[in-house]
Amino acid sequence: MEGVGWIMAIIIGALAGWIAERVMKSNQGLLMNIILGIVGAVVGNFILMLIFGATMGGLIGQLIVAVIGACLLIAIGRAIRGRRAV
């Protein structure tokens, strides 16, 4: 996450993972939400850099990117292992 410290990256990652969990109707734990949010932010920023040559700045911009990236990771995970009935 560009321009964000480690503690704030964990907080944003946890929040983004939780939002993505709700949007995608999945059931993850707190640690997995943090991991999905942080890795989702990295993936989202990478995709934005490829397409537009820039990322979204600020905390809100990084939160949006992290949520979208985490949703993509959840969707990819479901596609690989198949969707399980809850």
C-alpha positions in Angstrom: 0.0 0.0 0.0 1.6 3.1 -1.2 2.3 5.8 1.4 0.8 3.9 4.3 2.7 2.6 7.3 2.7 -1.0 8.4 0.1 -0.5 11.2 -2.2 1.4 9.0 -1.8 -1.2 6.3 -2.9 -3.9 8.7 -5.9 -1.9 9.8 -6.9 -1.1 6.2 -6.3 -4.7 5.3 -8.5 -6.0 8.1 -11.3 -3.6 7.1 -11.0 -4.3 3.4 -11.0 -8.1 4.0 -14.1 -7.8 6.2 -15.9 -5.7 3.6 -14.9 -8.1 0.9 -16.1 -11.0 3.1 -19.5 -9.4 3.4 -19.7 -8.5 -0.3 -18.7 -11.9 -1.5 -20.8 -13.7 1.2 -17.8 -15.8 2.4 -16.8 -16.9 5.8 -13.2 -16.0 6.8 -11.5 -15.4 10.1 -9.8 -12.2 11.2 -6.3 -13.3 10.2 -7.5 -14.3 6.8 -9.4 -11.0 6.4 -6.2 -9.1 7.1 -4.2 -11.3 4.7 -6.8 -11.0 2.0 -7.0 -7.2 2.4 -3.3 -6.6 2.3 -2.7 -9.0 -0.6 -5.8 -7.6 -2.3 -4.3 -4.1 -2.1 -1.1 -5.3 -3.6 -3.0 -7.1 -6.4 -5.3 -4.1 -7.0 -2.4 -1.6 -7.1 -0.5 -3.8 -9.5 -3.5 -4.0 -11.8 -4.1 -0.3 -11.6 -0.4 0.4 -12.4 -0.6 -1.9 -15.5 -3.8 -0.3 -16.8 -3.5 3.4 -15.8 0.1 3.8 -14.8 -1.0 5.1 -11.3 -2.8 4.0 -8.2 -5.4 5.7 -6.0 -3.9 7.8 -3.3 -5.0 8.3 0.3 -6.6 6.0 2.8 -10.0 5.8 1.2 -8.4 5.2 -2.2 -6.3 2.4 -0.8 -9.3 0.9 1.0 -11.3 0.8 -2.3 -8.4 -0.8 -4.1 -7.9 -3.3 -1.3 -11.6 -4.3 -1.2 -11.7 -4.8 -5.0 -8.5 -6.8 -4.9 -9.7 -8.9 -2.0 -13.0 -9.6 -3.8 -10.9 -10.7 -6.8 -8.9 -13.1 -4.6 -12.0 -14.6 -3.1 -13.5 -15.1 -6.6 -10.3 -16.7 -7.9 -10.1 -19.0 -4.8 -13.7 -20.1 -5.4 -13.0 -20.8 -9.1 -9.9 -22.9 -8.3 -11.4 -25.0 -5.5 -15.1 -24.8 -6.5 -17.8 -23.2 -4.5 -18.8 -25.0 -1.4 -22.3 -25.0 0.0 -22.5 -23.2 3.3 
